[in-house]
């Protein structure tokens, strides 16, 4: 299966996932310079459902948002790196400044964003919630505040977050960040 697919191809895949009652997790970003935090974040996001789709800003979209010197890495390179991660099931590029249209098209069951996002600023929050989905944002850290490698973050049926790992971990969420 090809991981980097068009919107139209993904819409067919989304229908197949729904028919099989599979929970779809969505996140998005530029992922211009992929680092350990991104890799761990994507692994945690994947553990929230049965499949993870990453909405990836196109080069033109990034230039509009971040300026003419960005992106550093091309669409093709960023998509190839993301698709090489075991945690990523699909990569779908979008050329708009936000993933709003893509989210409206695919209606994910879980929408995940990093801790740096204000809940009210999360694009697609209304679409996901209106369709019974869950919005999660946050980071998993250890006792000393460092990111925890290998921690599993999952949403339970009430939309709260739970983490599992053999050692002690903390999940840092804003009070408003978890919705059912």
Backbone as a printed PyTorch tensor [residue, N CA C, xyz], in Angstrom:
tensor([[[  0.8490,  -1.1860,   0.0000],
         [  0.0000,   0.0000,   0.0000],
         [  0.8870,   1.2390,   0.0000]],

        [[  0.5510,   2.1510,  -0.8570],
         [  1.2510,   3.4300,  -0.9150],
         [  0.7690,   4.3030,   0.2370]],

        [[  1.6970,   4.8660,   0.9930],
         [  1.3100,   5.7020,   2.1300],
         [  1.0200,   7.1390,   1.7230]],

        [[  1.7350,   7.6650,   0.7520],
         [  1.5090,   9.0370,   0.2960],
         [  0.4660,   8.9610,  -0.8100]],

        [[ -0.7280,   9.4740,  -0.5080],
         [ -1.8230,   9.3530,  -1.4680],
         [ -2.5730,  10.6780,  -1.6150]],

        [[ -3.2850,  10.7980,  -2.7170],
         [ -4.0590,  12.0080,  -2.9910],
         [ -5.2890,  12.0570,  -2.0820]],

        [[ -5.9020,  13.2240,  -2.0310],
         [ -7.1470,  13.3650,  -1.2640],
         [ -8.2100,  12.3940,  -1.7560]],

        [[ -8.3800,  12.3430,  -3.0680],
         [ -9.4260,  11.4800,  -3.6280],
         [ -9.1620,  10.0130,  -3.3090]],

        [[ -7.9200,   9.5900,  -3.4270],
         [ -7.5850,   8.1980,  -3.0880],
         [ -7.8150,   7.9490,  -1.6070]],

        [[ -7.4910,   8.9570,  -0.7880],
         [ -7.6980,   8.7550,   0.6510],
         [ -9.1830,   8.7050,   1.0020]],

        [[-10.0090,   9.4460,   0.3040],
         [-11.4490,   9.3980,   0.5740],
         [-11.9860,   7.9780,   0.3860]],

        [[-11.4930,   7.2790,  -0.6200],
         [-11.8840,   5.8790,  -0.8170],
         [-11.3730,   5.0130,   0.3300]],

        [[-10.1580,   5.2790,   0.7510],
         [ -9.5820,   4.5260,   1.8700],
         [-10.3500,   4.8220,   3.1680]],

        [[-10.7510,   6.0680,   3.3390],
         [-11.5200,   6.4510,   4.5290],
         [-12.8490,   5.6950,   4.5620]],

        [[-13.4910,   5.5790,   3.4280],
         [-14.7530,   4.8280,   3.3570],
         [-14.5250,   3.3680,   3.7400]],

        [[-13.4180,   2.8100,   3.2830],
         [-13.0770,   1.4280,   3.6290],
         [-12.8380,   1.2850,   5.1310]],

        [[-12.1410,   2.2430,   5.7300],
         [-11.8820,   2.2070,   7.1730],
         [-13.1840,   2.3110,   7.9640]],

        [[-14.0790,   3.1880,   7.5390],
         [-15.3770,   3.3390,   8.2190],
         [-16.1730,   2.0420,   8.1620]],

        [[-16.1880,   1.4440,   6.9910],
         [-16.9360,   0.2000,   6.8050],
         [-16.4120,  -0.8910,   7.7460]],

        [[-15.1150,  -0.8900,   7.9930],
         [-14.4970,  -1.8740,   8.8780],
         [-14.5060,  -1.4120,  10.3460]],

        [[-15.1590,  -0.2560,  10.6030],
         [-15.2780,   0.3160,  11.9510],
         [-13.9090,   0.5950,  12.5910]],

        [[-12.9940,   1.1040,  11.7760],
         [-11.6530,   1.4570,  12.2290],
         [-11.6130,   2.9270,  12.6270]],

        [[-10.9610,   3.2050,  13.7530],
         [-10.8560,   4.5700,  14.2560],
         [ -9.6850,   5.2820,  13.5670]],

        [[ -9.9860,   6.4250,  12.9270],
         [ -8.9850,   7.2040,  12.2140],
         [ -8.5060,   8.3740,  13.0660]],

        [[ -7.2040,   8.4910,  13.1930],
         [ -6.5580,   9.5950,  13.9100],
         [ -5.9420,  10.5170,  12.8640]],

        [[ -6.0860,  11.8210,  13.0750],
         [ -5.5500,  12.8250,  12.1470],
         [ -4.6820,  13.8030,  12.9090]],

        [[ -3.5650,  14.1570,  12.3050],
         [ -2.7700,  15.2890,  12.7510],
         [ -2.2070,  15.9360,  11.5020]],

        [[ -1.6550,  17.1060,  11.6560],
         [ -1.1140,  17.8000,  10.4900],
         [  0.0510,  18.6850,  10.8880]],

        [[  0.7730,  19.1350,   9.8770],
         [  1.8690,  20.0540,  10.1110],
         [  2.7420,  20.1860,   8.8870]],

        [[  3.8000,  20.9620,   9.0530],
         [  4.7620,  21.1470,   7.9700],
         [  5.8270,  20.0570,   8.0130]],

        [[  6.1960,  19.6210,   9.1860],
         [  7.2040,  18.5750,   9.3800],
         [  8.4150,  18.8360,   8.4800]],

        [[  8.8620,  20.0960,   8.5040],
         [  9.9620,  20.5150,   7.6290],
         [ 11.3010,  19.9420,   8.0810]],

        [[ 11.5510,  19.9920,   9.3490],
         [ 12.7700,  19.3880,   9.8910],
         [ 12.3120,  18.4140,  10.9650]],

        [[ 12.1360,  17.1690,  10.5540],
         [ 11.6050,  16.1430,  11.4480],
         [ 12.6280,  15.8470,  12.5430]],

        [[ 12.1750,  15.8740,  13.8050],
         [ 13.0620,  15.5950,  14.9360],
         [ 12.4210,  14.5730,  15.8650]],

        [[ 13.1350,  14.1990,  16.8850],
         [ 12.6900,  13.1610,  17.8190],
         [ 11.3120,  13.4680,  18.4140]],

        [[ 11.0720,  14.7120,  18.7620],
         [  9.7700,  15.0860,  19.3170],
         [  8.6340,  14.7760,  18.3530]],

        [[  8.8580,  15.0610,  17.0630],
         [  7.8480,  14.7280,  16.0500],
         [  7.6140,  13.2240,  15.9930]],

        [[  8.7030,  12.4630,  15.9740],
         [  8.5960,  11.0010,  15.8570],
         [  7.8210,  10.4290,  17.0370]],

        [[  8.1310,  10.8910,  18.2480],
         [  7.4230,  10.3960,  19.4320],
         [  5.9640,  10.8480,  19.4350]],

        [[  5.7190,  12.0740,  19.0450],
         [  4.3560,  12.6070,  18.9530],
         [  3.5190,  11.7780,  17.9770]],

        [[  4.0870,  11.4660,  16.8220],
         [  3.3590,  10.6800,  15.8270],
         [  3.1070,   9.2550,  16.3140]],

        [[  4.0630,   8.6830,  17.0210],
         [  3.8660,   7.3410,  17.5790],
         [  2.7480,   7.3540,  18.6140]],

        [[  2.7110,   8.3800,  19.4470],
         [  1.6430,   8.4970,  20.4470],
         [  0.2920,   8.6940,  19.7600]],

        [[  0.2690,   9.5360,  18.7370],
         [ -0.9830,   9.7760,  18.0130],
         [ -1.4880,   8.4810,  17.3790]],

        [[ -0.6020,   7.7130,  16.8170],
         [ -1.0070,   6.4560,  16.1680],
         [ -1.6650,   5.5030,  17.1610]],

        [[ -1.2180,   5.5260,  18.4040],
         [ -1.7660,   4.6400,  19.4270],
         [ -3.1720,   5.0240,  19.8730]],

        [[ -3.6870,   6.1330,  19.3610],
         [ -5.0310,   6.5740,  19.7080],
         [ -6.1140,   5.9520,  18.8370]],

        [[ -5.7090,   5.2280,  17.8140],
         [ -6.6970,   4.6430,  16.9050],
         [ -6.1280,   3.4960,  16.1010]],

        [[ -6.8110,   3.1930,  15.0170],
         [ -6.4130,   2.0770,  14.1620],
         [ -5.5500,   2.5100,  12.9900]],

        [[ -5.6000,   3.7720,  12.6290],
         [ -4.8070,   4.2900,  11.5130],
         [ -4.5330,   5.7730,  11.7570]],

        [[ -3.3450,   6.2140,  11.3440],
         [ -2.9600,   7.6240,  11.4740],
         [ -2.7380,   8.2130,  10.0910]],

        [[ -3.4420,   9.3050,   9.8160],
         [ -3.2080,  10.0680,   8.5960],
         [ -2.5850,  11.3980,   8.9930]],

        [[ -1.5160,  11.7620,   8.2950],
         [ -0.8470,  13.0360,   8.5280],
         [ -1.1510,  13.9490,   7.3530]],

        [[ -1.8000,  15.0720,   7.6510],
         [ -2.0050,  16.1090,   6.6490],
         [ -0.7280,  16.9270,   6.5680]],

        [[ -0.1470,  17.0190,   5.4010],
         [  1.1570,  17.6680,   5.2190],
         [  1.0120,  18.8960,   4.3290]],

        [[  1.4230,  20.0520,   4.8550],
         [  1.3980,  21.2860,   4.0720],
         [  2.3010,  21.1580,   2.8500]],

        [[  1.8170,  21.6550,   1.7010],
         [  2.6490,  21.6930,   0.5010],
         [  3.7030,  22.7860,   0.6460]],

        [[  4.6690,  22.7710,  -0.2670],
         [  5.7130,  23.7980,  -0.2560],
         [  5.1100,  25.1950,  -0.3670]],

        [[  4.1520,  25.3720,  -1.2840],
         [  3.5310,  26.6950,  -1.4840],
         [  2.8080,  27.1490,  -0.2220]],

        [[  2.1360,  26.2350,   0.4330],
         [  1.4290,  26.5530,   1.6810],
         [  2.4140,  27.0240,   2.7460]],

        [[  3.5130,  26.3180,   2.8660],
         [  4.5240,  26.6860,   3.8760],
         [  5.1190,  28.0570,   3.5690]],

        [[  5.4070,  28.3180,   2.2990],
         [  5.9580,  29.6420,   1.9420],
         [  4.9980,  30.7550,   2.3300]],

        [[  3.6990,  30.5500,   2.1190],
         [  2.7150,  31.5760,   2.5070],
         [  2.6920,  31.7790,   4.0180]],

        [[  2.8590,  30.7090,   4.7690],
         [  2.7680,  30.7740,   6.2300],
         [  4.0780,  31.2330,   6.8710]],

        [[  5.2020,  30.6870,   6.3980],
         [  6.4850,  30.8880,   7.0850],
         [  7.4850,  31.7640,   6.3380]],

        [[  7.1500,  32.1580,   5.1140],
         [  8.0440,  33.0440,   4.3760],
         [  8.7810,  32.3640,   3.2420]],

        [[  9.4520,  33.1690,   2.4110],
         [ 10.0450,  32.6750,   1.1620],
         [ 11.2330,  31.7200,   1.3400]],

        [[ 11.8420,  31.6950,   2.4850],
         [ 12.9910,  30.8040,   2.6950],
         [ 12.6010,  29.4120,   3.1730]],

        [[ 11.3240,  29.1840,   3.3200],
         [ 10.8500,  27.8700,   3.7680],
         [  9.9970,  27.2600,   2.6710]],

        [[  9.8460,  26.0090,   2.5810],
         [ 10.4150,  24.9990,   3.4640],
         [ 11.8880,  24.7300,   3.1340]],

        [[ 12.5470,  24.1200,   4.0580],
         [ 13.9330,  23.6950,   3.8390],
         [ 13.9330,  22.4100,   3.0140]],

        [[ 13.0120,  21.5220,   3.3080],
         [ 12.8790,  20.2550,   2.5900],
         [ 11.6110,  20.2790,   1.7380]],

        [[ 11.6800,  19.6660,   0.5780],
         [ 10.5590,  19.6880,  -0.3800],
         [  9.4120,  18.7900,   0.0640]],

        [[  8.2530,  18.9920,  -0.5960],
         [  7.0840,  18.1160,  -0.3990],
         [  7.5020,  16.6540,  -0.4640]],

        [[  8.1610,  16.3200,  -1.5480],
         [  8.5280,  14.9310,  -1.8120],
         [  9.3990,  14.3720,  -0.6890]],

        [[ 10.3800,  15.1520,  -0.2380],
         [ 11.2780,  14.6730,   0.8170],
         [ 10.5690,  14.5550,   2.1590]],

        [[  9.7590,  15.5560,   2.4990],
         [  9.0500,  15.5030,   3.7810],
         [  8.0550,  14.3520,   3.8060]],

        [[  7.3470,  14.1480,   2.6940],
         [  6.3900,  13.0450,   2.6100],
         [  7.1040,  11.6990,   2.6850]],

        [[  8.2610,  11.5870,   2.0430],
         [  9.0180,  10.3260,   2.0730],
         [  9.4850,  10.0010,   3.4850]],

        [[  9.9630,  10.9950,   4.2010],
         [ 10.4380,  10.7620,   5.5760],
         [  9.2710,  10.3550,   6.4720]],

        [[  8.1620,  11.0720,   6.3850],
         [  6.9880,  10.7200,   7.1940],
         [  6.4760,   9.3180,   6.8630]],

        [[  6.4160,   8.9970,   5.5850],
         [  5.8790,   7.6930,   5.1960],
         [  6.8000,   6.5490,   5.5930]],

        [[  8.0500,   6.8420,   5.8830],
         [  8.9820,   5.8020,   6.3330],
         [  8.7630,   5.4270,   7.8030]],

        [[  8.0140,   6.2470,   8.5290],
         [  7.7500,   5.9590,   9.9450],
         [  6.6750,   4.8880,  10.0750]],

        [[  6.9220,   3.9160,  10.9200],
         [  5.9500,   2.8350,  11.1340],
         [  4.6370,   3.3720,  11.6900]],

        [[  4.6800,   4.4580,  12.4290],
         [  3.4680,   4.9980,  13.0510],
         [  2.5450,   5.6960,  12.0650]],

        [[  3.0470,   6.0690,  10.9160],
         [  2.2590,   6.8150,   9.9280],
         [  1.6860,   5.8520,   8.8910]],

        [[  0.3650,   5.8340,   8.7880],
         [ -0.2930,   4.9650,   7.8140],
         [ -0.5210,   5.6580,   6.4760]],

        [[ -0.8050,   6.9670,   6.5100],
         [ -1.0990,   7.7170,   5.2920],
         [ -0.5430,   9.1330,   5.4300]],

        [[ -0.1200,   9.6920,   4.3000],
         [  0.2730,  11.0940,   4.2140],
         [ -0.5360,  11.6970,   3.0770]],

        [[ -1.2630,  12.7760,   3.3790],
         [ -2.0670,  13.4650,   2.3750],
         [ -1.6500,  14.9340,   2.3840]],

        [[ -1.1570,  15.4210,   1.2470],
         [ -0.7420,  16.8100,   1.1570],
         [ -1.9430,  17.7250,   0.9680]],

        [[ -1.8370,  18.9380,   1.5190],
         [ -2.8770,  19.9500,   1.2980],
         [ -2.2040,  21.2840,   1.0120]],

        [[ -2.7690,  22.0240,   0.0630],
         [ -2.1730,  23.2790,  -0.3730],
         [ -2.7420,  24.5200,   0.2740]],

        [[ -3.7920,  24.3590,   1.0580],
         [ -4.3790,  25.5060,   1.7530],
         [ -3.4880,  25.8620,   2.9580]],

        [[ -3.7330,  27.0020,   3.5580],
         [ -2.9570,  27.3960,   4.7370],
         [ -3.2960,  26.5500,   5.9570]],

        [[ -4.5120,  26.0340,   6.0040],
         [ -4.9360,  25.1820,   7.1230],
         [ -5.5150,  23.8810,   6.5620]],

        [[ -5.6170,  22.8500,   7.3960],
         [ -6.1860,  21.5880,   6.9370],
         [ -7.7090,  21.5270,   7.0360]],

        [[ -8.3700,  22.6530,   7.2080],
         [ -9.8240,  22.6660,   7.4400],
         [-10.5830,  21.8820,   6.3700]],

        [[-10.2860,  22.1320,   5.1180],
         [-11.0120,  21.4510,   4.0310],
         [-10.7540,  19.9520,   4.0550]],

        [[ -9.5090,  19.5690,   4.2850],
         [ -9.1590,  18.1430,   4.3600],
         [ -9.8770,  17.4700,   5.5200]],

        [[ -9.9170,  18.1140,   6.6660],
         [-10.6090,  17.5610,   7.8400],
         [-12.1030,  17.4170,   7.5500]],

        [[-12.6880,  18.4250,   6.9050],
         [-14.1150,  18.3410,   6.5470],
         [-14.3890,  17.1770,   5.6000]],

        [[-13.4370,  16.8780,   4.7420],
         [-13.6150,  15.7910,   3.7780],
         [-13.5110,  14.4110,   4.4380]],

        [[-12.5540,  14.2600,   5.3460],
         [-12.3050,  12.9160,   5.8850],
         [-12.9670,  12.6540,   7.2310]],

        [[-13.3020,  13.7030,   7.9670],
         [-13.9390,  13.6190,   9.2870],
         [-13.2820,  12.5310,  10.1480]],

        [[-12.1040,  12.8270,  10.6920],
         [-11.4220,  11.8470,  11.5410],
         [-12.1630,  11.6200,  12.8540]],

        [[-11.8930,  10.4820,  13.4760],
         [-12.4850,  10.1580,  14.7790],
         [-11.7300,  10.8390,  15.9120]],

        [[-10.4290,  11.0440,  15.7150],
         [ -9.5770,  11.6780,  16.7190],
         [ -8.7090,  12.7030,  16.0050]],

        [[ -8.6390,  13.9010,  16.5530],
         [ -7.7910,  14.9710,  16.0290],
         [ -6.7630,  15.2830,  17.0990]],

        [[ -5.4870,  15.1770,  16.7580],
         [ -4.4100,  15.3540,  17.7290],
         [ -3.5460,  16.5330,  17.3350]],

        [[ -3.2340,  17.3920,  18.3030],
         [ -2.3250,  18.5130,  18.0940],
         [ -1.3450,  18.5790,  19.2540]],

        [[ -0.2220,  19.2340,  19.0200],
         [  0.8010,  19.3870,  20.0530],
         [  0.3580,  20.3290,  21.1600]],

        [[  1.0980,  20.2800,  22.2510],
         [  0.7600,  21.0630,  23.4380],
         [  0.8410,  22.5650,  23.1980]],

        [[  1.5180,  22.9900,  22.1480],
         [  1.6810,  24.4180,  21.8870],
         [  0.4370,  25.0570,  21.2750]],

        [[ -0.5880,  24.2650,  20.9730],
         [ -1.8070,  24.7920,  20.3660],
         [ -2.8470,  25.1520,  21.4170]],

        [[ -3.4670,  26.3250,  21.2620],
         [ -4.6150,  26.6710,  22.1010],
         [ -5.8160,  25.9070,  21.5540]],

        [[ -6.6250,  25.3720,  22.4380],
         [ -7.7480,  24.5310,  22.0290],
         [ -8.6420,  25.2400,  21.0160]],

        [[ -8.9630,  26.5010,  21.2630],
         [ -9.8560,  27.2210,  20.3660],
         [ -9.2350,  27.4880,  18.9970]],

        [[ -7.9120,  27.3510,  18.8880],
         [ -7.2250,  27.5950,  17.6200],
         [ -7.0450,  26.3170,  16.7920]],

        [[ -7.4630,  25.1830,  17.3090],
         [ -7.2830,  23.9250,  16.5920],
         [ -8.2720,  23.8680,  15.4300]],

        [[ -7.7350,  23.9000,  14.2420],
         [ -8.5430,  23.8640,  13.0190],
         [ -9.1870,  22.4840,  12.8960]],

        [[-10.4690,  22.4780,  12.6300],
         [-11.2060,  21.2320,  12.4520],
         [-11.8540,  20.7100,  13.7180]],

        [[-11.6040,  21.3620,  14.8290],
         [-12.1660,  20.9520,  16.1300],
         [-13.6830,  20.8350,  16.0470]],

        [[-14.3280,  21.8270,  15.4530],
         [-15.7900,  21.8290,  15.3660],
         [-16.3190,  20.6660,  14.5310]],

        [[-15.6570,  20.3550,  13.4360],
         [-16.0850,  19.2570,  12.5590],
         [-15.9830,  17.9250,  13.2930]],

        [[-14.8600,  17.7070,  13.9520],
         [-14.6360,  16.4370,  14.6500],
         [-15.6170,  16.2790,  15.8040]],

        [[-15.7840,  17.3160,  16.6050],
         [-16.7040,  17.2380,  17.7430],
         [-18.1530,  17.0590,  17.2850]],

        [[-18.5390,  17.7710,  16.2470],
         [-19.9080,  17.6730,  15.7270],
         [-20.2370,  16.2490,  15.2640]],

        [[-19.2170,  15.5090,  14.8770],
         [-19.4020,  14.1480,  14.3930],
         [-19.0390,  13.0990,  15.4460]],

        [[-18.9860,  13.5230,  16.7230],
         [-18.7590,  12.5770,  17.8110],
         [-17.3170,  12.2110,  18.0590]],

        [[-16.3870,  12.9270,  17.4300],
         [-14.9690,  12.6260,  17.5930],
         [-14.3620,  13.2790,  18.8220]],

        [[-13.0830,  13.0240,  19.0030],
         [-12.3390,  13.4720,  20.1810],
         [-11.1830,  14.3650,  19.7380]],

        [[-10.9390,  15.4390,  20.4990],
         [ -9.8030,  16.3310,  20.2720],
         [ -8.8300,  16.1200,  21.4250]],

        [[ -7.5730,  15.8480,  21.1030],
         [ -6.5530,  15.7100,  22.1440],
         [ -5.3750,  16.5940,  21.7990]],

        [[ -4.8330,  17.2290,  22.7990],
         [ -3.5820,  17.9520,  22.6330],
         [ -2.7980,  17.7860,  23.9090]],

        [[ -1.5270,  17.6590,  23.7810],
         [ -0.7250,  17.5070,  24.9690],
         [  0.5520,  16.7580,  24.6890]],

        [[  1.3790,  16.6740,  25.7070],
         [  2.6310,  15.9390,  25.5960],
         [  2.7420,  14.9940,  26.7710]],

        [[  3.4530,  13.9230,  26.5670],
         [  3.7010,  12.9680,  27.6370],
         [  5.1220,  13.2040,  28.1280]],

        [[  5.2680,  13.3940,  29.4340],
         [  6.5850,  13.6460,  29.9980],
         [  6.8540,  12.7180,  31.1700]],

        [[  8.1280,  12.5570,  31.4670],
         [  8.5460,  11.7660,  32.6180],
         [  8.5630,  12.6050,  33.8790]],

        [[  9.0010,  12.0040,  34.9970],
         [  9.0000,  12.7160,  36.2720],
         [  9.8160,  14.0040,  36.2660]],

        [[ 10.8430,  14.0790,  35.4180],
         [ 11.6770,  15.2780,  35.3580],
         [ 11.2730,  16.2270,  34.2380]],

        [[ 10.1350,  15.9690,  33.6110],
         [  9.6410,  16.8470,  32.5620],
         [ 10.1320,  16.5170,  31.1690]],

        [[ 10.9750,  15.4940,  31.0260],
         [ 11.4790,  15.1430,  29.7010],
         [ 10.4470,  14.3060,  28.9500]],

        [[ 10.4000,  14.4240,  27.6150],
         [  9.4670,  13.5860,  26.8560],
         [  9.7600,  12.1080,  27.0940]],

        [[  8.7130,  11.3190,  27.1740],
         [  8.8670,   9.8950,  27.4420],
         [  8.8450,   9.1340,  26.1250]],

        [[  9.9290,   8.4300,  25.8540],
         [  9.9960,   7.6070,  24.6540],
         [  9.2270,   6.3180,  24.8990]],

        [[  8.3770,   5.9480,  23.9760],
         [  7.6570,   4.6920,  24.0780],
         [  6.3840,   4.7490,  24.8970]],

        [[  6.0230,   5.9060,  25.4320],
         [  4.7650,   6.0020,  26.1800],
         [  3.6100,   5.8900,  25.2040]],

        [[  2.5230,   5.3510,  25.6620],
         [  1.3510,   5.2080,  24.8120],
         [  0.2420,   6.0950,  25.3440]],

        [[ -0.2430,   6.9610,  24.5020],
         [ -1.3330,   7.8610,  24.8520],
         [ -2.5390,   7.4040,  24.0600]],

        [[ -3.6540,   7.1900,  24.7370],
         [ -4.8430,   6.7310,  24.0280],
         [ -6.0670,   7.4460,  24.5700]],

        [[ -7.0680,   7.5340,  23.7500],
         [ -8.3340,   8.1280,  24.1780],
         [ -9.2660,   6.9930,  24.5570]],

        [[ -9.9140,   7.1160,  25.7060],
         [-10.8990,   6.0880,  26.0500],
         [-12.2700,   6.5310,  25.5520]],

        [[-13.2730,   5.7610,  25.8450],
         [-14.5890,   6.0430,  25.2760],
         [-15.1970,   7.3440,  25.7730]],

        [[-14.7480,   7.8710,  26.8860],
         [-15.3060,   9.1280,  27.3630],
         [-14.5160,  10.3220,  26.8630]],

        [[-13.4570,  10.0730,  26.0970],
         [-12.6830,  11.1720,  25.5440],
         [-11.5820,  11.6570,  26.4580]],

        [[-11.3840,  11.0130,  27.6070],
         [-10.2700,  11.4100,  28.4490],
         [ -9.0250,  10.6880,  27.9870]],

        [[ -7.8890,  11.1380,  28.4290],
         [ -6.6380,  10.5480,  27.9770],
         [ -6.0720,   9.6400,  29.0540]],

        [[ -5.4460,   8.5900,  28.6220],
         [ -4.7800,   7.6800,  29.5390],
         [ -3.4400,   7.3250,  28.9340]],

        [[ -2.4600,   7.0900,  29.7580],
         [ -1.1430,   6.7100,  29.2650],
         [ -0.7410,   5.4070,  29.9190]],

        [[ -0.0060,   4.6070,  29.1860],
         [  0.4770,   3.3620,  29.7460],
         [  1.9630,   3.2390,  29.4860]],

        [[  2.6840,   2.8220,  30.4900],
         [  4.1030,   2.5310,  30.4050],
         [  4.5240,   1.9790,  31.7560]],

        [[  5.5740,   1.2090,  31.7790],
         [  5.9640,   0.5450,  33.0220],
         [  6.5030,   1.5040,  34.0710]],

        [[  7.1580,   2.5810,  33.6370],
         [  7.6580,   3.5430,  34.6250],
         [  6.6620,   4.6870,  34.7930]],

        [[  6.9380,   5.5410,  35.7580],
         [  6.0010,   6.6310,  36.0570],
         [  6.0440,   7.6800,  34.9560]],

        [[  4.8710,   8.1250,  34.5210],
         [  4.7960,   9.2020,  33.5460],
         [  3.7180,  10.1880,  33.9560]],

        [[  3.7870,  11.3330,  33.3970],
         [  2.7770,  12.3670,  33.5830],
         [  2.2630,  12.7540,  32.2100]],

        [[  0.9990,  13.0650,  32.1060],
         [  0.4690,  13.6120,  30.8680],
         [  0.0850,  15.0460,  31.1680]],

        [[  0.6630,  15.9610,  30.4300],
         [  0.3680,  17.3730,  30.6520],
         [ -0.6680,  17.8270,  29.6420]],

        [[ -1.8260,  18.1490,  30.1270],
         [ -2.9030,  18.6850,  29.3040],
         [ -3.4140,  19.9440,  29.9530]],

        [[ -3.8190,  20.8880,  29.1110],
         [ -4.5700,  22.0170,  29.6320],
         [ -5.9200,  21.5000,  30.0670]],

        [[ -6.5500,  22.1480,  31.0260],
         [ -7.8470,  21.6860,  31.5070],
         [ -8.8750,  21.5480,  30.3950]],

        [[ -8.7960,  22.4230,  29.3870],
         [ -9.7990,  22.4040,  28.3200],
         [ -9.4120,  21.5150,  27.1540]],

        [[ -8.2970,  20.8130,  27.2210],
         [ -7.7640,  20.1990,  26.0150],
         [ -8.3630,  18.8690,  25.6260]],

        [[ -9.1260,  18.2320,  26.4710],
         [ -9.6760,  16.9200,  26.1410],
         [-11.1970,  17.0390,  26.0890]],

        [[-11.7450,  16.6410,  24.9750],
         [-13.1930,  16.7410,  24.7830],
         [-13.7640,  15.3790,  24.4790]],

        [[-14.9890,  15.1400,  24.8860],
         [-15.6370,  13.8890,  24.5100],
         [-16.6600,  14.1540,  23.4360]]])
